Amino acid sequence: MRVLIYVSIISLLFPFVVYGQNGHELIFPDSAGWTNLYEGRTFSFQLKATPGNQHVVFSLLDNELSEIQFDSTGNFSWTPSYDLVNRVELKKEFPVIFQGFWADGSRVRKTINFTVTHVNRPPQIEELPVFYVKQSTRNTYQIGNEYVFDPDGDPIVYKSMPSQMPEGLTLNSQGQVSWTPSRNQFNALKTNPVTIEFIVQDQPDKAESKGKFKIAQTQLDLPPEILIVPGDSLFTIKEDETLNLKLYLSDPNGDDNIKTAGFVASDSRVPAICLKENTPLQYEFTWQPGYDFVEDTQKKLSFDIVFFAMDKSNNRTQRKINITVLDAENIVLKDGLQYQKYRTNIAAAAELLQTLDENQKKLNVDYKKAKKGKKNRSLMNASLGAVTGLSPTLLETDQSKVVSTVGGTTVLTLNTLEATQVIGKSKDEIMDRIKINVDIRNRVQGAGDDFARKYAVKTTRRGLEFEKDIEKLRMVLNDQRLVLLELDAYKKNTQLLSNKDLKRTFPDFTEEN
């Protein structure tokens, strides 16, 4: 698709150029599978073009692979790096666009899809520290991950070479060496240190590398050694993340010579119980800052921790790391607050539905009474609704006549039957209120169902759209036509709605907070 777009643009800019015509063509190798490449292996060829009697300038378009070497004469060379294809996908395709430009203005482009295959590399082994042993003591030596690793990230196992192993020395698959030398073996080490060879094999391809380490007799009271995994000295975590470090201890004079291990933090809020002893030679540091560790006015906080180990002669070794804690939003607290908003608005909708249902029953009763006609009405109806009451009043012009006033403004004649039509409510007015009541209820039910369903999952309540939808729901609940229904504004629900009640009203309502 990209090649076609380029061709169209060039055609507009250079309408006289003919692509692939008049014998202009790029010539690539014709051997089968020539586009199949492998990581770490150099592939090269000479790009040619026809006709050969014209000068041609070659180039690549949009080349993002820095390893590719290609000059204007058509010399192509590429050694795919080992990080192009990972160990899981095994193969990956890379399109390369070649272009030829002839002296007569003709241009030809062609895309070649190279398939690069992952090549497994054997584990790499760096020079290991000397394994110092002590007589009549079980000495252990951990071949650490900082010295032995697989460049492809494959799992590795250790294998011993029996012909190289002194009597009693063992090497397990995790790289731990154990040996309790006898008196004769220990004395022999004084003049002739032993070099032990071993094999490291990756999985599942089983590529192997050979490593070695030296075993020597300790002559000094050396301090212990500390290996921290991961081996970084700088760590950055968020307040809601957990930092987990493993500490491996060893002593050149024998691992039994280690007395204790611990740490000192520049921030006193890191408790000592974070360091747990799994074995005398292995400790684990586990710590989570918590949302209150970094103050709201700060974005991050850095401090140091010094891990130390001591042997029985009080020789001390220490390793220092730096930890930076980033301020993080309290998702648990926020989810709780958002849920309260969610439930409060659902409850408000449910309460309004209850009020509308009660009002509907009342309107139905009023409508049945209104259908019976004027003869069944009385002036007592005038005391309902917005009318404040009836009271006798003496007119100044003629004190002999007594009339009744309504709210101080409406004047009715007691012996006029037509007053019931004015003071009472007609069936048409009641029917209008019934329609308004039904319409508002349908809108509230629909809006409540949509809101309960859309925000049933707590992750959906974390977005900005949640607040906007609350405003939309409130607009439905505050319908201006509610005034026409003359509902009691001071009436309060005596019993709070339970989650079961809300679930009954809005089936998609959830209790997940």
N, C-alpha and C positions, 0 to 999 in steps of 0.2 A: 504494500500500500504506500509506503514512504517513497519507494523508488518511482512509482507512477506519479506521485505528486511532484517530485523533483523534475521528472521529465516534462510534465505539463508546464511548469514554471519556466524551464529553459526554453521550451518551444515558443513561449510568448516573447522571451527576451531575444532569442536568436532564431527567427522563423526560417532562416536559410539552412539551418543545420539539419542533416538527415541522420537519423539514428539507425545503425545496423544496416544501412543501404550502401550501394556502390562498393560492396566488398569490404566495408569497414567492420571489423569484428575483433573481439578480444579472444585470445587463444589460451586456454588453461590446460593443465595436465589431463590426460584422458585415461589414466590408470584407474582401475576400480578401487573405490574406497579411499581416494586420495584426500578427501575432506575429513577423514576420521583421524583426529589427533589425540595425543595423550599428554597429560600433565608432565612437565619436566623434560620432554623430548622435543628437540628442535626440528622444525619442519621448514623447508625452504623450496622454492621453485622460481623459475624465470617466466614472468608473464610476457607473452608476445602478442602481436597484433598484425592484422592484414589490412591493406596491402603493406608489404614490407619495404617498399621503396619510398615511403613517406615517413617523415619524422613524427614520432608519437611520444606524448608526455603522459605518464601514468600517475595516478594519485588515488587516495582513498577518501571516501566521503564519510563524515561523522564517525571517525574512528575513535572509540573510547577505550581501546585496549592499548595501553602504553607499551606492552611487550612486543607488539608487532613492529617490525622494521620493514619499510617499503620505500624505495626511492623512485625517482621519476623514470628510470630506465627499466623498471619492472622487476627488480630484485626483491623478492618477498622472503622474509624470515620471521618465524614466530616460535618462541619457546613458551608454551602456556605455563603460567605459574601454578604452584600446587594449591593455591587458595581459590582457583576459579570454580572448581566443582567440589562439593562436600561429599563426605563418606556415605551420606544417605541417598542423595539423588543419583550418584554414580556417573550420569552423563548429562551434558548441557549443551545447547545449541547456541552458537554465536554468529549472527549474520555480519558479513563484511562486504561493503559496496566498493567495487573496483570501477575506475573510470579511465578511459583513454581519450586523449584529445589530439586530433590530427592537425597537420599544418593547414589543411584546406578548411578548417573550422568545424569539421565533423566531430561529434562526441558519441561515445558508446558507454553505457553503464551496465554493470551486471552484478547481481548480488549472489555471493557464495555463502552457503550456510555450513560453517565448520562445526562438527560435533566433537567436543572435547570430553574424553573419558577420564574419570578420576583414577589416579595411580596411588596405590597404598604405599606408604613409606614405613620402613621399620622404626621401632623406637630409638630414641636418641639417649645416649648415656654420657654424662659429663664425668669429669674426674671426681671420684668420691673421696671423702675424708678418711683418714686412717682409722682403723678399728683397733683401739687400744684395749687390751684385756688385762685382767688381774688373775693371779693364780687362785685356783680352787674356788672360784666364784663364777656363778652363771652370768656370762656376759651376753648382752643382747645388742644388736646393731640394726637399726631400721634404715634401709635404703630409701631415703625420702623422695617424694615426688618432685622436689626442687632440683634433683640431680638426674632423675630418670623420668622421661615423659615421651608421649607419642605425638608427633607433629600433626597427625590427623585427628587427634582426640579419641583414638580407639582405646578401649579397656586393655590393660596390660596385666600379664602374670609373669612371675619369676620362676625360673627352673634352674635347678642346681646341676653341676657337672660332677658326677661321683668321683671321677679320676682326680679332680682338683680339691676334693674336700678332705680335710684332716679328720681323723677319727673323732667322733662325737659332735662335729659341727653340722648344723642343720640350717637349711634355707627354705622357708615356706613360700607359698605362692603370692603372699602379700609383700614379700621382700624383707622379711625379718630374719636376721641371722642370730642364731643362739649357739653358744659354745662355752663349755666349762673345761678349760685345758687342765690336763694333769700336770704334775710337777715336772716331769721330763719334757712335756710339750711346752710348758711355760719357759723353762730354762733354755730350750732350743731357740725360742723367739728372740732371745737377747742378742744373739749374733746373726741369726738368719730369720728375718721377718718373712711371713708367708703371704704370698699373693694368691687370692682366691678369684677364680673366674666363674662367671655365671651367665645365664641366658635370660634375656627379656623378650617376651613374645607378645605381639598384639593379637587382639581378637576382633573379628572371627577369621581374618586372613592368615594369621599365624606367621607373620613376618618376624624375623628374629634378629637381635643384635647381641653382641657379646660384650660384657663389661667385666670390670675387675676392681677389687679393692684390696688394700694391704692390711694385714694383721700384725701388730707390733706389741711388744711388752711395755707396759707403762712403767716409767721410772720416776715420774713426778706426781705429786698430789695435784692433779689438774682439776679445774672447776667443771661443773656439769655443763651440758650443752642443751639448748632449747631449740626445738624446731616447731614453728607455728604454721599451721595450715588453715586457710590459705596463707601463702608466704608474703603477702603485701604488708607494707608498713603504714599505709594510708587507707582508711575505710570511710565511706560516706553512706549513711543510712538515713531513713526518715523516722519520724517519731513512732510510727506504727509498725516498723520493721524490726526483725530480730537479728542481732549479730551473733554468729556462732563460729567460734574458733576452737581448733584442736591443738593441744600442746603435747609434743612428744619430747620426753626427757631422756638423756643418756649421760653417762659419766665415763671418761677415759680410764678411770681407775676401777671400773666395775659399776654397773647400774645399781647395785645394792648400796653403793656409797652415797646415793642421793637421800637427803634427809627430808626436805620439804620443798614446796613450791607455792607461790602466791603472786599477788599483784598489788600495785599501789596506783590509784587513779588520782589525777589532779582535780577531779570533780568528786566530792565526797558523796554524791547521790548514787554512785555506782556501788552497790553493796557487795561485801565479800562473798556472799553465798552464790554469786554469779559464777564463780570458779568451782567446778565440781571435780573431785578426784574419781576417775573411773578405775584406774590402776595406779600403783606407785610411779609408773613411768608415763602415764597418759592422763592428761587433764582436759576438761572441756569448759570453755567459757561461753555462757549463753546470757544475753542481756537484751532487753527491750526498753527503750527510753520512756515511752509513755507520752501522751499528748501534752502533759504539763511540763515536760523537760525544757523545752525552748519557750521563752516568754513570747507573748503576742507581739511585742514591739520588735522582736528579733526575727530574722529569717533563718539563721543557723547558729550553731554553737560548736566550737571545737575544743577538745581537751586531749590529754595524753594518758596512756596507761602503760605502766612498766611491769612486765612479767619477770619474775626472778625464780631461780632455783638455787638451793644450797646443798652442799654435801656435808658429810659428818665432820669434816674438818673446818666447816664454816666458809669454805670457798664458795663464792657467789658469782653467778652469771645472770645477766638480765637482757631482755629485749624490749624495746619501746615501740609502741604503735600510736598513731594519731587517729582519733575518731571525730568525724564531723557529722553532727546531727542536724538534719533539715526540718524546719517547721512543717507540720502536716495537719491537714484539716481533720477534725474528729468526725469521721464518717458515721460512727455509731451514734454519737450525740445528734448529728445532723439528721440522720435517718429517723431518730426518735421524734425530733421536732417536726419534721416533714409529715410523719405519720399522724401526729396530733392535728396538724392542719387538715390532713386528708379525712380523718375521722370526724373532726368538728364540723366540717362543711357537709359531709354525708349525713351527720346527725341533724344538722339544721334543715336539710332538705327533707329528711324523714319526718321531723316535727311539723314542718309546713304541710306535708301531705296528710298527716293526721288531722291538723286543724281544718284543712280543706274538706276532708271526708266528713268531719263533724258538721261543718257549715253546710255541706251538701244535704245532709239529712234534715237539718233545720229548714233549709229552703224548700225541700220537697214537702215538708209539713205545711209551710206557709202557702205554698202554691195550691195544695189541696183545699185549704180554707178559702183562698181567694176565688177558687172556681165555683164555690157555692153561692156567690152573689152578694148584693148589698144587704139583703134582709137578715143575713146572719152576722153582719158586722155591727159594731157599736162604737160609740164615741170613745170608749176606753182604749181603742186601738191607737188613738192619737197620743197616748203616753209612751209609745214605743219609738224606737229609732232615734232620730235626732231631735225630736220635740221635747222640750224641757218639762212641760206640764200645763195643766189648765187651772185658771184662777178667775174668780169674778172680778169685774172692774166697773166702776161708776163713771159714766161719761159726764164731762163738765157741762155740756149743752143741755143734757136732760138727765137729771139724777134719778129719775124714776125708772129708767131702763138699765137693766143689768145685762152685761154680755160677758162672754168667756174669752180670755186671751191665751195664746199659745206662745210660750217663750217671750212674752211681752211684745210680740210683733204680730202674731196671727190672730185674727178676730173671727170667731165662729158663733153662729146662732145655735143655741142648744136644741131648738125644736126643728132644725133643718136636717132632714135625713141625708141630703146630698153631701153633708160635711164628712160623712164616713168615706166617701170616694176621694176627698181631698186629703184627709188625715191618714187614712189607711193606705196600704200598698196594693196596687192593682196587680192582677196576675201577669200582665205583660212586663211590668217592672221586675217582678220576681223571676220570670222566665229569662230575662236578660242577665240577671245575676247568676242564675243557674248555668247559663252558657259561659259566662266569664269564669265561674268557679271550675267548670270542667276543662276549659281551655288552659287555665293556669296550672291545674293539676297535671294535665298531659305534658305540658312543657317542663314542669319540675321533675316529673317521673323520667322523662327522656333524658334531660340534662344530668340528673343524678345517676342514671344507669351508665351513660357514657363516661362520666367522671370516675365512677367506681371501677369500671372495667379498664379504662386507660391507665389508671395509676394503682392497679392492684399489686404490681411488683415494685418493691422499694427502689430499685435502680432507676425506674422511670420518674420517680419523684425528685431526683437530684438535679434535673435540668431546669432551665429558666422558663420553659413552657408550662411547668407546673403552676407557677404563680399566676401566669396569664390566664390559665384555665380556671383557677380559683375565682378570679375577677369575673369571668364569664358566667360561672355558676351563681355567684352572688347577684349578678344583674337579673338572672332568671328568678332567684328567690325574692328579690325586691321589686317584683313587678308592680308598676304604678297602679294597675287596675285593682290591686288588693284594697285600696281605699274605698272603691265602689261596693265592696262586699261588706263593709262596716264590721270588720272583725274586731274582737276585743284585743286592743293592743297591750293590755295589762295582764292578760291571761298567761300563766306560766304552767309548763308541764310539771306536775307533781312527782312524776317518776321518770328518772333518766332512762334513756333508751340503751339497752344492752347491745352487745355485738350480735347476739342472736336476732334481736329485733331489726337491726340494720341489715343483717343478712336476708331476713325475710322480705324487707322492703326493696333492697337492691341486691339481687342474687350474686353479683360479681364482687361485692364488698369483701375485703380480705382483712385478716387480723395480723398479717405480717408487718412487723415494724423494725 
